[in-house]
Amino acid sequence: MINVAETEEKAHLQGAKIKLQTAVERIDSTLRDHATKIQEQKTYLWEHRTDMDHAEKVSTRQSAEQRVLAAEAVLANKKRIVKLLQSPYFGRFDFIRDGQTQSLAVYVGIHAFFDEDRRENLIYDWRAPIATMFYDYETGKARYEAPSGDIAGTIALKRQFRIRNGHMEFMLESSLNIQDDVLQEELSRASDDRMKNIVATIQRDQNAIIRNEDSHVLIIQGVAGSGKTSIALHRIAFLLYRFKDTLTSKDILIISPNKVFADYISNVLPELGEENIAETEMEILADDWLDYKYKFQTFFQQAALLLEKNDEKLRHRIQEKSSLDFLKKLDEYATYIEKSSFCAEDLRINCYSVSARFIEESMQKHRGKAVAERTRNVAQDIEHNIDIYQHYELTKEERAELRASLKKMQKRSTLRGTYKNFFIWMGKPGLFKPGKNSILEYSDVFPLIYLKIRLEGIKGVQKNVKHLLIDEMQDYTPVQYAVIAKLFPCKKTILGDANQSVNPFSSSTAEKIQRVFRQAECVKLCKSYRSTYEITRFAQRISPNPDLVAIERHGDEPLVLKCSSKSKEIERIRQLIEEFFALGYHTIGIICKTPNQAEHLHGILHGEKHHVRLLTSRSTSFAKGVVICTVHLAKGLEFDQVIVVDASDNNYATDIERNLLYVACTRAMHTLTLIFTGKVSRFISPENQ
């Protein structure tokens, strides 16, 4: 039986492709014209270089530069249209505005395309106001917020398409919000070496987060596999579209957990037609804020140390410095230092006297600022006072003398010494324990920076950043967020999952973060899409999360394999690698608890039939194939197949190890295998075996 609607849609697709191809040809003609004119201007400039005056040379160069910029904009548009030729759109809905009878067929794609001949939109950008109805409504009554106001009407028809390489693979008539069949099919596909865009399958709750324009600080608490990172990146793409006149990719910064993760997500924004944005890590920022004067442990090193050494005192130090009470004490100490580090005295500049009382009152007037800044403000107050009441303007030398006198009134101490004394002042000197060669523990780095901000001020205020995105929010402490609040006064999107902390002694919840950012709005993503229902249920028994809702995409039950010896474990891993390549999957993650375990396993498997790649803290990219890594580095990544190595009770027995085991299992999309020798981890229930 002939499907008339599908035949009509295929004809529409062919018509759209012809218009897109025509647009490409027009652009090519325009680019050739630009190239010819630019070359003519360069030739003219060269041939008349001796007889042209300076003004004419400048004018000719500027004209050539403007034409180059125009050509670059045209070329960028061509790239978008060429991408549309592969897949012009993924959805359609017919909208009848209230009070009208004629319906508007709205085709939604990754980019917009305006038909110059018919003077109408052939394709609407997924971020356009009208396109939000595709994500938010079934057939029936609908509305959207246009620049002119609220527009109400009815969705009479809704369809979804899969178009690849210019060919329609299928079309679905849909009366539901984002057809489950499309989502299920997308989720069942093999993983890639980069995160993919999800514009065709954005859900209603995700769409609301993406299009949130108002929150100064938006916290996204998302369960494992909920797509929170992808949603945050699509939110950035939406904001760049919505505020294109005031916000560019250069105005945005991502704080990511490591370079591998940064590489993994680097494809999303370019796929959405936006330039990639700058990315950094907490340790890089810390080094800069401390003027590269201090050596300190990294978060990765701290996490590894916690796993490799049973050091109760270390855990206690980390836990103390990760509390909201510690931040409160640090603030109290900074206030104490501000009051006690300056002793006002009478002073005389030339023949003019300045009382200690005036200096003290001036210092109090500028309280809340760093001591160095307050001192500068006091000097300005004194200069102003002498100018107004004594009608005398201090000379350059006298101003220098004044500042030197005020500087002598400060009780000076090194930042490190002041920070060390904080623990004595608090009555807990044992909490400060630098390592060999005075290397600071990671838990001391940001309290030190916070104290520096309060007492000395800092040059690192990032006023050029208009939006900050922070991933893996659970791995940062209240003090770190307090530092970020002071140094990044911009809007923020903060995302993570409290249940996926690799160091529960220093983890933060959304509630803790809201205590720092008082006006923050918190939203939750509870549906998990990454793993099959069976894998998600298995992981839930390791670390239950009552908020998590598993999508019902079914697959094989996870395997828990007992081996008689370590050598048998290795044999089984080799066998699973062979089976993996036969299944046609793209990525397999062999996940170990510690860096030492990962390096040892890589040493055994390296150089065998299949290339095995080891991810370390120094790695900068993610790739397909067989990957060995720690749980810490696997966070945020996903694999078609996951093998959890040494899932024994010797290896996974503590609370921190329970978290790690949960994170490792939730990296798997399609198949999960846990291998152990001896006794299985206590967190793997009999139901899971």
Number of C-alpha atoms within 10 A of each C-alpha: 3 6 7 9 11 15 11 11 15 16 12 12 20 15 12 20 20 13 19 23 16 12 20 20 13 13 18 15 12 15 19 13 13 19 15 12 16 20 13 13 16 14 12 13 19 12 11 11 13 8 10 13 10 9 9 13 17 13 11 15 16 12 14 20 13 13 16 17 11 14 20 14 11 16 17 12 18 20 13 18 22 16 18 23 23 14 21 28 26 20 25 22 23 19 26 20 18 13 8 8 9 10 16 13 18 20 24 27 23 24 20 21 22 15 15 11 7 8 8 10 15 21 23 22 20 25 25 16 15 18 20 20 22 28 22 20 19 21 19 13 15 20 19 16 13 11 8 6 8 9 14 16 17 18 24 18 18 25 20 23 19 17 18 13 12 16 15 17 10 13 18 15 14 18 16 14 18 23 17 12 10 17 17 16 10 13 18 17 13 15 20 18 19 20 19 17 20 17 18 22 21 21 17 17 15 23 19 16 20 21 18 13 14 9 14 17 21 24 25 24 24 23 24 29 24 24 20 26 22 19 22 22 21 25 22 23 23 21 20 20 17 16 11 11 8 9 16 18 20 14 16 22 20 20 20 20 24 23 18 23 22 22 18 21 22 19 17 21 20 13 15 21 17 16 17 16 16 13 18 16 15 18 18 12 13 20 16 12 20 18 12 10 9 13 16 21 17 18 19 17 15 16 16 19 14 17 19 12 9 10 11 9 11 18 15 13 19 22 18 16 22 24 18 18 12 17 21 13 15 23 15 13 20 23 16 12 18 21 15 11 16 19 14 18 17 11 15 13 14 10 5 10 11 15 12 14 12 16 22 16 13 19 24 14 13 16 15 15 18 19 24 14 16 22 22 15 17 23 22 15 16 18 17 16 15 17 13 11 8 10 10 13 14 17 9 9 8 14 17 12 15 21 15 12 16 19 15 13 14 17 11 11 10 8 15 13 9 18 22 16 16 21 17 13 13 14 10 11 13 10 20 18 15 14 12 7 8 11 13 19 21 20 25 21 21 25 23 21 23 26 23 21 22 21 23 17 18 17 12 16 16 15 11 13 17 19 23 23 22 22 23 23 28 25 22 22 26 28 27 22 22 19 19 19 15 16 18 20 17 18 16 22 23 25 25 25 24 20 21 26 25 27 26 21 22 21 24 25 19 22 12 16 24 18 14 19 18 9 12 20 16 17 17 19 22 20 18 22 22 25 32 27 22 20 26 26 18 23 24 17 15 20 18 13 14 8 12 19 17 22 16 14 17 14 15 12 18 24 15 18 15 19 17 10 12 14 11 15 19 17 13 15 19 16 11 17 19 13 12 19 15 9 8 10 19 19 24 26 26 29 26 28 24 19 24 13 17 21 18 12 18 19 12 10 17 15 10 9 9 14 12 19 19 19 22 18 16 9 14 14 15 20 16 16 20 21 21 26 24 26 24 27 23 23 21 26 19 25 30 24 25 27 28 22 24 24 28 20 18 15 20 21 16 15 14 17 20 20 21 25 29 25 24 29 27 29 28 27 27 27 23 28 21 24 22 24 20 15 12 24 21 16 23 22 12 8 7 15 14
